[in-house]
């Protein structure tokens, strides 16, 4: 794989081409496709008992009130004029297509069908949506544009199983790559999400005072923790609150540092990105454990998969080896 850096005074066309089309590993987007299919499938499958209640023509939103309750511009849903049996049929078809997206069967066409069905259900049952569903929409659209079908599909698995060990040992298959532009679209979207979130947080008194986390841990609607446990953990609120704001705001550096390369100042961002991903796992993992706020944390974890490049997978392997070495050392001691 070509990893040589573009010279500072290279032709502008060469630099632009490298910026958008430099080959990178396709494994990250393959993982993100699998995670997207699994997360969305799980989210929709948990509603199977209430399909008619949420999306049926005589449920929470009867069909005769769709034009009054929902927007008319830039909206389309297959459920607007369909019978109850059709709602059930489309629901099970959606689950099937999401399962096929997860295993990578007929990825491009099946992904388009699953997104079309998913948007139809979400446009009709809009009262159920949260920020996680919106992020899954964006991830699904970026996946549809990208060559996410190149890795971790059922076809590649069958092809590997058919190969004999001797042939595999003689000729190692070349790494599967894709252009870098889908990665950049995803990265810019995540930077925008975190930058705007940090901006609005800094405009609130609770975040300045460091009491935001303590407040949400005691919230009667979202909190998972018992009140005595929330009281005992409230002393951590200032640290967690400010850590959340600064870790989200630091994502902007992933845009600023690469811009400096155009003037000859090259600052590697791989380590910073991995550090921010770890911070995000801590923040969103804590949200999942302490609050009931929908699927946003899971959707963020899905997007993190697509942000992994060759250097990130290499760093993960090194971390795994270090952990394994530390584990064996502890076993020798004890």
N, C-alpha and C positions, 0 to 999 in steps of 0.2 A: 504494500500500500504506500502511496506517495504521501509523505509527511513533511517534505522539505518546505521551509517557510519561503514565502514569496519575497524577493528582494525589495528594498524600500523604493528604488527607482525603476522598478519594472513597469512596463506599459500599463496604462490604466485599464485597458481591456483584459489583460492577463490577471490583474488584481481583482477586478470585478468577477471574472469567471471563477477564479479560485474561491472568492468569498461565497459564491452561491453554489458552486458545483464541485468543490473539493470532495473526493470520496471519503466517506467515513463508514464505520461498521453499521450494518443494518440490524444488529442484534437488539439494540435499545428499542427501536420502533417495533420489532417483532414481539418483544416482551410487553411493550405498552399495548399492542393490539390484543394480546392474550389477557392482560389485566383489565382492559376496557371491556372485553366480552364477558369476562367472569364477573366483574363488579356490576355491570349493567344487568346481566342475567340474574344475579342474586337479588338486586334491588327490585326488579320487576317480578321475579318469582315469589317474593314475599307477599305480593299483593293478590295472589291467585284466588284467595277466598273472597275478595272484595272487588273483583273485576267489574261486575255489573253495578255495584254501588258507586265506584269511582268513575267508570267510563261508559256505563250502559246508557241507553236512551231514556231510561226512567230512573236513573240514579240521582246522585247529588245535584247534577246539572242536567235537567231534562232537555231534550233536543229543541223544544219550542222556545227555550230561553237562551240558547247559545248566542243568537244575534244580539241579545240585550246585555248579556253578562261578559262576553269576550270581545276583544277587538276585531274589527272587520278588515283592517288594512294589513297586508303582508302576513296573512294567516291562511293555513290550509290544514285540514285534518280529515282523514278518511272516516272518522267516527261521527262527523257532523250529521250524516244522513245514512244511518245503517241500523239494522235491526239487532236485537240482543244476541241472536246466534252468530251474526257477523262479528260482533265485538269479541266474543269468545274465540272465534276462528282466527281473527287477526292477532289476538293476544298470544295464542299458542304458536302461531307462525312467527311472531316476534321472538319468543323464547327459543324457537328452533334456529332462527337465523343468528341470534346472539351466540348460541352454542357453536354454530359453524364458524363464526368469526373467531371465537376463542381458539378453536383447533386449527384454523387457517384453511378451511375448505372453500374453494371458489371465492377467495377473499374479496376481490374487487366488486363483483356483482352482489354477493351476499352482504357485504358491508353496506352497499348503497341501499339495498332493500331493508336491512335492519335499521339504518338511520331514518329512512322514510317512515317506517312503522313507528319507531321510537318518537320521532317528532310529532306524529299524528296523535299518539297517546298523551304526550306531554302537552300538546296544544289544547287538547280537550280537558284533561285533568290538571289544568294549570294551578289549581288551588293546592295541589300536593307538592309543587316544585320547590326546590331550594337552590342555594348556590352550587351545590354539588352537581345537580342535574344540568345546570347551565355550563359548568366546566366540562362535563361529559359530552355535551353537545359540541363544544369547541374541539375537544380531543378527537371525537369521532370524525369531524369534518377534516381535521388535519391528517388523520389516518387515511381517510378516503383519498386525499390528494397525494399521499406519500406511497412509496413502494414497500408498504409494511408486510407484504406477502412474501418477501424474500427469505425470511427466516422463521423458524419455529412454526412450521405448518405440517399438516398431516402428510403432505406429499414428500417433504424433505425427510420426515421420519421414516416413511416407507422406503425411500431411496437409500437411506443409511442402513436400514435393516437388511436390505437385499445385497449389500456389498459384503464380500468376504474379507476376513481379517488380513489376508495376504495382500489383496489389492489396496486395501486402505493403508497398509504399512508402506507399500511401494510408492504410492503417489498421494500426498496429502492435498485435500481440496483447497483451493484458494479461498481467502476470506471473502465473505459476502458483504458487499458494500452498497451504498446508495449515495446520492448527492446530499450535501449538507443542508440544503435549503429547508427541508421539513423540520430539521432540528432547530434552525434559527427561528422559524415561525413559532415553534413551541416555546423556545426560550424567551422570545420577546413577549409572548402572551403571559408567561409566568411572571416575568419582570413587571409587566403592567399590572397584573393582579396584586402582586405584593406591594408595589409602589403606591398604588391607590389605597390599598388597605392600610398601609402605614400612614399615609397622608390623612385619612379620615380619623384614624386612631389618635394622631397628634392633636386633632382639633377637639378632643373630648377631655373633660376635666378628670374623669376617672383614670385615664391613661397617664396623664401628667402626674397625678398624685400617687400612682402605683397601686391603686385599690381595685382596678378593673377585674383582675382574676379573682379576688376575694368576693366581689359582688356576684359574678356569674356562678361561682361555686355555691352560693347561697340562693340562687334564683329558683323560685318554686316550680318553674316550668321546664327548665333545661338541665338542672343539676342532677347528677347521678349519685353523688356522695351524700351520706347521712349528715345531718347538721353538726353533730359533735366532731366528725372527721373533718368537715369543712372548717370548723372553728379552729381545730388543731393545726391545720395547714395554712391558715390565713397569714401567718408571719412570712411565708414565702411569696406572698402576692407582689410586693414591689420588685423583687428580683425577676420573677417570671414575666411580669407585665412589661418591664423595660427590655428584657431579653427578647420578647416577642416582637416589640416595635423595631428594635435595632436590627434583629436578624432579618426581618422583612424588608426594611429600608436598604440593607446592604445588597440586595439583589440588583439594585441599580448599577452597582459597580461592574456587574457582568456585561453591561452595555458600554459603560464609560471606558473601561480598560482596553477593550479591543479597538475603540476609536483612536486611542493614543498610538496604536501601531502604525497608523497612516502618517504620523509625523516622525516615526522612527523609534518611539518609546514602546518597547514590547514588555508587557507585564503578563506573565502566565496566569490564566484564570481557572485552570483545572482544579487546583487545590482549593481555591476559594469556592468554586461551585460545589465541590464535594462537601466542604464544611457547611455551606448553607443548606444543602440537602439534609445533612445530619441534623442541623438545627431545626429544619422543617419537620423531620420525622419526630423529634422530641416534642415540638409544639403541637402538631396535629395528632400525634399519639396521645399526648396528655388531654387534648380536647375529646378524643374518642373515649378515653377512660373516665373522664369526669363530667362530660356533658352529652346530652342527647340533642344534636343539632343537625341531623340528617347525614347525607352522604359526602359532604364536602371534603372531609379528611381523606376518605377512601379515593375520591377523585384526584386529589393532590398526589397521593401515593402512585396512582396510575400515571400521572404526568411525569413524575420523577423517573420512571422507567425509560421514557423516551429521551431523557436528558443525558443518558449514559453513552459515552463515546469510548473509543479504544483505550485511551489512557485511564478512564474510570474503571473499566473492567480489569485492567492490569493492576490498578490500585486495590480493587476488591480482592483480587487473588493474593496480593501481598499481605493485606490485612488478614485474610484467611490463614495464610501460612504462619503469620505472627501469632495469631490466636491459637492455632494448633500447636505451635512450639511452646507457648506459655502453658497450655494445658498439659502437655507431656512433661514439662518441667515440674509443674505442681504435683503430678502423679508420682514422679520420682521422689519428691520431698516427703510425700505422705504415704 
